[in-house]
Amino acid sequence: MSMTSGDAPFKLQIDVRDVSHTYRPARGHTVLALESVSLQIAPREFVALLGPSGCGKSTLLYLVGGFLPVETGAIEIEGAPVGAPGPDRGIVFQHFALFPWKTVRANVRYGLEKMGLARPEQERRAQGYIDLVGLKGFEESYPSQLSGGMKQRAALARTLAVEPKILLMDEPFGALDAQTRSLMQTELLAIWQKTQKTVIFVTHDVQEAVLLAQRVVVMSARPGRVKAVVPVGLDRADPHLVRTAAFGAKVDEIWSLVREEELKVR
Amino acid sequence: MPVAAVKYLPLLLLALAWEAVVRLGLISREVLPSLFDVLKAGWGLAREGELWQNGWASLYRGAAGLALAVVLGGVLGIAMAWWRTVNVFVAPLVEALYPLPKSALIPVTVLWLGFGDGSKILLIFLGCMIPVTVAAYNGARSSEQHLIWSARSLGAGRLRVLWDVVVPSALPELLNGIRTALALTFVLLVSSELIVARAGLGYLIGFLGDQGVYDAMFAVVLFVAFMGFFADRLCLLLTHRVLAWRE
């Protein structure tokens, strides 16, 4: 568990060292999605991965999740090499990935079943997280009967229910309309403050990254590299944060970094 | 059920037209007995028990052959989608057998299993297994990667994911395939019984035709048509029940 180097100011939750990743599709060219990416994340930190599409930010998330094999470099979770996917690393996808044949309640209970909890305990905990995300009254609905925002709430509840230490979010609000997205951002922050998880949040929305994250990792495209790591350091308790000059300045700063990459991609 | 009544109105009109053309002498009774006579002959067959006796024989063969095809085809198709090695071995066989006219197997199955139930069950099993396998395979392959990953990250092992995600993902396609197989079951059942059998509705049709009892022969043909119709409705009902989450 302990770090080998003594200079780290905190215990690392996630340590990505010099990771490269190549996609080799059955047909077509191989793609170098990530090249020599290193990233250290502390416990309870909220980090955003930001960059144009094709910069490998989702790939990095999938590697941390254990969904893709680490071929070059190393990824350690609390000092141990990253293993198969498991409930220590919860994931939320852009398109929700709810089990369409299960009700909201059954979706949220799924991970709890796998943990081997007793049925009453499953029910109690599932209900707690359904209430937390504001889906009370929709327990027996199927995903097809819910709006996009409600689906993402259900997916969030399902992931939170297994109480993962690490929350991996893959453009979770990218498929939502602007109003719902804004609401969900606020709620995610509240949940993060309440549950104290380490969050890696993939997005291509600069405002979203600045609003949510403590650090924004700006990635460059093709191959994906870490271009800059920008600490945000804004007061999230301020309800008018997005209208402050400091927020605007931070967004501008990061925008100029991202814009260079967007232009390169074209 | 006024809606159903309206929906099936064309059938009623067809029945009336049938009766009318025969009564008006537009078509000879030798070619097409009147519907009334057909129903009367059918009633006779039902009372004497011939219809039920042969109906049961056919139902048993059809149900057994189809059930085997659904279970084995479903398992095989899903296994092909999940394990590469299974796919490598089985896919060429499925592809080779796919275009084969299944009725060509009638003499083969008779050669192997004789004139009784066994050859019909084997024929239906072999014929129906291919479409079921292909449907299960396509359905299983359509399972979303992100659903599989979600299940894994929620603590499901690989085999558990197969049951919890891949099988339900395959269901819509699989049920479609089963419906196709059901229709094929009737085709294979009746044609094999027509050619070589000593019982069954196909046999009864052939027998009555040979005897020149055409009104009774038509009655059995109608009976088979209704059986097929009801089986298909039942299949649809089951599909809607199982896939209730989609609406």
Interface residues (C-beta under 8 A of the other chain):
Chain A: Y62 G65 G66 F67 A84 P85 G86 P87 R89 G90 I91 F93 H95 A97 F99 P100 W101 K102 Y110 G111 K114 M115 Y142 P143 S144 R158 T159 V162 P164
Chain B: E144 H146 L147 W149 S150 A151 R152 S153 L154 G155 A156 R160 D164 V165 P168 L171 W245 R246 E247
